[in-house]
Amino acid sequence: MIDHSSDPGTAGTVPQRNWAGNITFGARKLHTPSTTAELRRIVAAGSAVRALGTGHSFNTVADTHGDLISVAGLPRSIEIDREAATATVSAGLRFGELTETLHRSGFALHNLGSLPHISVAGACATGTHGSGAGNRSLAGAVRALELVTADGSTVTLRRGDPEFDGAVVSLGALGIVTRLTLDLVPAFDIQQWVYEGLPQERLLGRFDDVMAEAYSVSLFTRWRDGPIDQVWIKQRVTGDGHRTVPPRWLGASLADGPRHPVPGMPAKHCTPQQGDPGPWHARLPHFRLEFTPSNGEELQSEYFVARQDAVAAYEALDRIRERIAPLLQIGEIRTVAADDLWLSPAQGTDSVAFHFTWVPDTTAVTPVLAAIEEALAPFGARPHWGKVFTTPPGTLRNLYGHYADFERLAHRFDPTGTFRNEFLAHHFPRTGNGTDVAETG
């Protein structure tokens, strides 16, 4: 176990792993400060510091050889501004700890990810998202954020500030986020249905119609020859909330009972289906809050392409399905609306995200990732920052129009490299003065 002392000194540790178990943290100490003042002292005294959320990233984005800091010990706070329709929340909150309070107050977030167990700050910092043709990533709701920078000072950035769009999806490179202000919408209810066996030709012939069928739509496929395994349709409740759906839809059949995305797994862990209406926060995630995930026996990857390229990208992946299917537990296809955040994989373009949940075998999966990235290269596929990928830094530089802007922003906020780690050094290589480095990986 990592030493959980809040003293800013050093201590030897036994490594602790991330949620999936594929990453062994190299940190010497984990701090869990109970006040912002304590957090500021720890950061100012550190030479190598990273923020640790709930550990749901599948790569080394949160790792460091120095000190990890969790903000989960800071005072829990949820401050709702009804007039502005915002909530200012402590960064260490998990979404599942926040959403019930928002709902009771008559408000909602525009969307949620598959798991309600992830931290608000960590999800926003890595560009995590849900689904829905009109729904931006979770970071798209951020209106302001407060962070502790390398010298221990506190900075607040608001939407409209020059640095804001570079600071929300920041991979922890600028500092330790302590509070976020989130846009709210009026609370709403959702009904969820699952269809099975959507013919591939129907999907490819009417892709936009399928993905716009409801407020949130997710496709699950094992990338085998044949139809899409499952279509999860999350529809906003209107009227009396007793909407029914047809037993057949575009050649797919309505499931006769609850389903789990992974065949053979118990559906009791999933949010209610079969049209049972309920609050947004109990339907938009795929999994129930009361189901606490154990260490995940899986790896995850995800790649974003422009929505206009979705069908061609699907066909490119389908041509290598014999490489994908043997190592895959399940794949998911979702839509994400465009935003302006510099490192968001959906920056500047409405996107479709191709997600892969793999068996926990890094050696076997890595060459398949290379094959997927090659297949998706014509479409400028951007990888999810918190998942496993092999896209080299030179390619990332070309995929993000604000890549160099972010590099300069990170150097300005952190000139001594307090928050840099091997992940940032690899994907955002720079010289000592922060100028760009030509690197092709």
C-alpha positions in Angstrom: 0.0 0.0 0.0 1.1 3.6 -0.6 1.7 5.5 2.6 -1.5 7.7 3.1 0.2 10.3 5.4 -0.5 13.9 4.7 3.0 15.0 5.7 4.8 16.5 2.8 8.0 14.5 3.3 8.9 11.3 1.5 8.3 7.7 2.5 9.1 4.3 1.0 6.1 2.5 -0.4 4.8 -0.8 -1.7 3.3 0.0 -5.2 -0.4 0.3 -5.6 -2.2 -0.5 -8.8 -4.9 1.3 -10.8 -8.5 0.0 -11.0 -7.8 -2.4 -13.9 -4.6 -3.7 -12.4 -2.5 -3.1 -15.5 -0.6 -0.1 -14.1 1.6 -0.3 -11.0 2.1 3.2 -9.6 5.7 4.3 -9.0 4.8 7.0 -6.5 6.7 7.1 -3.2 3.7 8.5 -1.3 0.0 9.3 -1.5 -1.2 12.4 0.3 -4.9 12.9 1.2 -5.0 16.5 2.5 -8.1 17.6 4.5 -7.8 21.3 3.7 -6.9 23.4 0.7 -4.2 25.1 2.7 -2.6 21.7 3.5 -2.9 20.8 -0.2 -1.1 24.0 -1.2 1.8 23.3 1.2 2.2 19.7 -0.1 2.3 20.9 -3.7 4.7 23.8 -3.0 7.1 21.4 -1.2 7.0 18.8 -4.0 9.2 18.4 -7.0 7.2 15.7 -8.8 3.4 15.7 -8.0 0.4 14.2 -9.7 -3.3 14.2 -8.9 -5.0 10.8 -8.4 -8.7 10.4 -8.9 -10.5 7.1 -8.6 -7.8 5.2 -10.6 -10.0 4.4 -13.6 -7.5 5.4 -16.2 -5.9 2.5 -18.0 -2.5 4.1 -18.7 0.1 6.1 -16.7 -1.6 9.5 -17.0 -1.9 9.7 -13.2 1.5 8.1 -12.3 4.6 9.8 -10.9 7.9 8.8 -9.3 7.2 11.4 -6.7 4.0 12.2 -4.7 0.4 11.4 -5.6 -2.3 13.7 -4.2 -5.9 12.7 -3.8 -8.4 15.5 -3.3 -11.0 13.1 -2.0 -10.2 14.2 1.6 -11.0 17.8 1.0 -14.4 19.0 2.5 -17.3 17.8 0.4 -19.3 20.7 -1.0 -22.1 21.2 -3.5 -23.1 24.8 -4.0 -26.1 25.2 -6.3 -26.8 28.6 -7.9 -30.4 28.4 -9.0 -30.3 31.7 -10.9 -27.2 30.9 -12.8 -28.2 27.2 -13.1 -24.8 26.0 -11.9 -23.3 23.8 -9.2 -19.8 24.4 -7.8 -18.5 21.2 -6.4 -15.4 19.8 -4.7 -13.3 18.1 -7.3 -12.9 14.8 -5.4 -16.6 14.0 -5.5 -17.7 11.0 -7.6 -20.6 11.6 -9.9 -22.7 9.2 -7.9 -22.2 11.4 -4.9 -23.3 14.5 -6.7 -26.2 13.6 -8.9 -28.8 12.7 -6.3 -28.4 16.1 -4.6 -28.8 17.8 -8.0 -31.9 15.9 -8.8 -33.5 16.6 -5.4 -32.9 20.3 -6.2 -34.6 20.0 -9.5 -31.5 20.0 -11.6 -29.4 17.6 -13.8 -26.2 17.4 -15.6 -26.6 17.1 -19.4 -25.0 13.7 -19.5 -23.1 11.0 -17.6 -20.5 8.3 -18.3 -21.1 4.6 -18.1 -19.9 4.5 -14.5 -21.2 6.8 -11.8 -18.2 5.8 -9.6 -15.6 8.0 -11.3 -14.5 11.4 -9.9 -15.7 14.7 -11.4 -12.2 16.2 -11.8 -10.6 13.0 -13.2 -13.4 12.5 -15.8 -13.2 16.1 -17.0 -9.4 16.1 -17.1 -9.3 13.2 -19.5 -12.3 14.0 -21.8 -14.6 11.2 -20.5 -18.1 11.2 -22.1 -21.5 9.5 -22.4 -23.5 9.3 -25.6 -26.0 11.3 -27.5 -25.9 13.2 -30.8 -26.5 16.5 -29.1 -24.5 15.8 -25.9 -21.0 17.1 -25.3 -18.4 15.3 -23.1 -18.7 15.7 -19.4 -16.0 18.4 -19.5 -18.3 20.4 -21.8 -20.4 21.3 -18.7 -17.4 23.0 -16.9 -18.0 26.7 -16.5 -15.1 27.4 -14.1 -12.4 25.6 -12.3 -10.1 26.3 -9.3 -6.7 24.7 -9.2 -3.5 24.8 -7.1 -0.4 25.5 -9.2 3.2 24.4 -8.8 4.1 27.2 -6.4 1.1 26.4 -4.1 -1.0 29.4 -5.3 -4.6 29.1 -6.2 -5.9 30.1 -9.7 -9.5 30.3 -10.9 -10.3 30.1 -14.6 -13.7 30.8 -16.1 -15.2 30.2 -19.5 -14.2 33.1 -21.7 -10.7 33.4 -20.1 -7.9 33.0 -22.6 -6.6 29.9 -20.8 -9.9 28.2 -20.1 -10.3 26.0 -23.1 -6.8 24.6 -22.5 -7.3 24.1 -18.8 -10.4 21.8 -18.6 -9.2 18.7 -20.4 -5.6 19.2 -19.1 -4.4 15.7 -18.1 -3.3 17.1 -14.7 -0.6 19.1 -16.4 -1.5 22.6 -15.0 -2.1 21.8 -11.3 -4.4 20.1 -8.9 -8.0 20.9 -9.5 -9.9 21.5 -6.2 -13.3 22.9 -7.4 -15.4 22.9 -10.6 -18.4 24.9 -11.5 -20.8 22.9 -13.8 -23.6 24.0 -16.0 -27.0 22.5 -15.0 -30.2 21.7 -16.9 -33.7 21.0 -15.4 -34.0 17.5 -14.0 -35.6 15.0 -16.3 -36.5 11.3 -16.4 -35.3 8.6 -18.8 -36.7 5.4 -20.1 -34.3 2.7 -21.3 -34.7 -0.1 -23.8 -32.4 -2.6 -25.3 -32.7 -4.0 -28.8 -30.8 -7.0 -30.1 -29.5 -8.1 -33.5 -29.5 -4.9 -35.4 -28.5 -5.9 -39.0 -25.2 -4.3 -40.0 -26.6 -3.1 -43.3 -29.4 -1.3 -41.6 -26.9 0.5 -39.3 -24.6 1.5 -42.1 -27.5 2.6 -44.3 -29.1 4.7 -41.6 -26.3 5.5 -39.1 -27.3 9.0 -38.3 -30.9 8.0 -37.8 -30.0 5.2 -35.5 -27.7 7.3 -33.3 -30.3 10.1 -33.2 -33.2 7.8 -32.2 -33.1 8.9 -28.6 -31.4 11.3 -26.1 -28.6 8.7 -25.7 -27.9 5.7 -27.9 -25.1 3.1 -27.5 -24.2 0.3 -29.8 -22.6 -2.8 -28.4 -20.7 -5.2 -30.7 -18.2 -8.1 -30.4 -17.0 -7.2 -33.9 -17.9 -10.6 -35.3 -19.5 -11.4 -38.6 -23.2 -10.6 -38.2 -25.5 -8.0 -36.6 -24.8 -5.5 -33.9 -25.3 -7.4 -30.6 -27.2 -4.7 -28.6 -28.6 -1.2 -29.0 -29.2 0.7 -25.8 -31.8 3.4 -26.2 -32.2 6.0 -23.5 -35.2 8.2 -24.2 -36.3 11.3 -22.3 -39.7 10.8 -20.7 -42.5 13.0 -22.1 -46.1 13.2 -21.2 -47.3 10.6 -18.7 -44.1 8.6 -19.0 -45.8 5.5 -20.4 -44.2 5.5 -23.8 -43.9 2.1 -25.4 -41.7 0.9 -28.2 -42.3 -1.6 -31.0 -41.1 -5.2 -30.6 -39.1 -4.8 -33.8 -37.0 -1.8 -34.9 -35.0 -1.7 -38.1 -34.8 -5.5 -38.0 -33.7 -5.6 -34.4 -35.8 -7.3 -31.6 -36.7 -5.8 -28.3 -34.9 -7.7 -25.5 -37.2 -9.9 -23.4 -35.5 -9.0 -20.2 -32.6 -6.9 -18.7 -29.2 -7.2 -20.4 -25.6 -6.6 -19.6 -23.4 -5.3 -22.4 -21.0 -8.2 -22.0 -22.6 -11.5 -22.9 -22.9 -13.8 -19.9 -22.5 -11.1 -17.2 -25.3 -10.5 -14.7 -27.8 -7.8 -15.7 -28.5 -6.9 -12.1 -25.4 -4.6 -12.2 -27.0 -2.5 -14.9 -29.4 0.4 -14.8 -33.1 -0.4 -15.2 -34.3 -1.2 -18.7 -37.5 -2.4 -20.4 -39.0 1.1 -20.4 -39.1 1.5 -16.6 -38.9 5.4 -16.2 -36.6 6.9 -13.7 -34.3 9.9 -12.9 -31.7 10.8 -15.4 -28.9 9.8 -13.0 -30.3 6.3 -12.6 -30.6 5.6 -16.3 -27.9 7.5 -18.3 -25.0 5.4 -16.8 -25.0 1.8 -17.9 -24.1 0.6 -14.4 -25.8 1.1 -11.0 -24.1 3.2 -8.3 -24.9 0.6 -5.7 -22.8 -1.9 -7.8 -19.2 -1.2 -6.7 -16.9 -2.4 -9.4 -14.0 -4.6 -8.2 -10.7 -4.4 -9.9 -11.5 -4.6 -13.6 -10.2 -7.6 -15.4 -10.0 -5.7 -18.6 -8.2 -3.1 -20.7 -9.9 -0.3 -22.5 -9.2 1.7 -25.7 -11.3 4.3 -27.5 -10.9 6.3 -30.7 -12.8 9.4 -31.9 -13.5 10.2 -35.5 -15.6 12.9 -37.1 -19.3 11.9 -37.3 -19.3 12.3 -41.1 -16.6 9.6 -41.2 -18.4 7.1 -38.9 -19.6 4.7 -41.6 -16.3 4.5 -43.4 -14.5 4.1 -40.1 -16.8 1.3 -39.1 -16.2 -0.4 -42.4 -12.4 0.0 -41.9 -12.6 -1.7 -38.5 -14.9 -4.4 -39.8 -12.2 -5.4 -42.3 -9.9 -6.3 -39.4 -12.5 -7.8 -37.2 -10.6 -11.1 -37.2 -7.8 -9.3 -35.3 -10.2 -7.5 -32.9 -12.8 -10.2 -32.0 -10.5 -12.8 -30.3 -9.3 -10.4 -27.7 -12.4 -8.4 -27.2 -14.9 -8.6 -24.4 -17.2 -6.0 -26.0 -17.1 -2.9 -28.2 -19.2 0.2 -27.9 -20.0 2.9 -30.4 -21.3 6.3 -29.1 -21.8 9.8 -30.4 -20.3 13.0 -28.8 -21.1 16.5 -29.7 -18.4 19.0 -30.5 -16.8 21.3 -28.0 -14.1 24.0 -27.9 -11.7 22.4 -25.3 -8.2 22.1 -26.7 -7.4 18.5 -25.8 -11.0 17.1 -26.0 -11.1 14.3 -28.5 -14.3 15.9 -29.8 -12.8 19.4 -30.1 -14.1 21.2 -33.1 -16.2 18.3 -34.6 -19.2 16.2 -33.8 -17.7 12.8 -33.2 -18.3 9.1 -33.0 -16.3 7.1 -30.5 -15.3 3.5 -31.1 -14.7 1.9 -27.7 -13.0 -1.5 -27.0 -13.0 -3.4 -23.8 -10.3 -6.0 -24.1 -9.2 -9.1 -22.2 -6.5 -8.2 -19.7 -3.5 -9.1 -21.8 -1.4 -6.1 -22.7 1.1 -8.1 -24.8 -1.6 -9.5 -27.0 -3.7 -6.3 -27.2 -0.9 -3.9 -28.1 -0.3 -5.0 -31.7 -4.1 -5.0 -32.3 -4.2 -1.3 -31.2 -1.6 -0.6 -33.8 -3.8 -2.3 -36.4 -6.8 -0.3 -35.3 -4.8 3.0 -35.4 -3.6 2.2 -38.9 -7.1 1.4 -40.0 -8.5 4.6 -38.6 -5.5 6.8 -39.6 -7.3 8.2 -42.8 -10.0 9.6 -40.5 -7.7 11.4 -38.1 -8.7 9.2 -35.1 -8.0 10.8 -31.7 -7.5 8.4 -28.8 -9.1 8.7 -25.4 -6.5 10.2 -23.1 -7.3 7.8 -20.2 -7.2 4.6 -22.1 -4.5 2.5 -23.8 -3.2 3.6 -27.2 0.0 3.6 -29.2 -0.5 6.8 -31.2 2.9 8.5 -31.4 3.3 12.2 -30.3 4.1 13.4 -33.8 0.7 12.1 -34.9 -1.1 13.6 -31.9 0.5 17.0 -32.8 -1.1 16.8 -36.2 -4.5 15.7 -34.8 -4.9 18.6 -32.4 -4.9 22.1 -33.7 -4.2 23.4 -30.2 -1.5 20.9 -29.3 1.3 23.5 -29.4 -0.9 26.0 -27.6 -1.4 23.5 -24.8 2.3 22.8 -24.5 3.0 26.5 -24.1 0.2 26.8 -21.5 1.5 23.9 -19.5 5.0 25.4 -19.5 3.6 28.7 -18.4 1.6 27.2 -15.5 4.3 24.7 -14.6 7.7 26.0 -15.7 9.7 23.7 -13.4 7.8 20.5 -14.5 6.3 19.7 -11.1 3.3 18.1 -12.7 5.1 16.5 -15.6 5.4 12.7 -15.6 6.5 10.1 -18.1 3.1 10.1 -19.8 3.2 13.9 -20.5 6.9 13.8 -21.3 6.2 11.2 -24.0 3.1 12.6 -25.5 4.0 16.3 -25.1 7.8 16.4 -25.5 9.3 19.8 -25.0 12.6 21.6 -24.5 13.6 23.3 -21.3 12.1 26.6 -22.5 8.8 25.1 -23.6 9.3 25.4 -27.3 8.0 22.8 -29.6 10.0 19.6 -30.3 9.6 17.9 -33.6 8.9 14.3 -32.7 7.3 11.6 -34.8 7.5 8.8 -32.2 
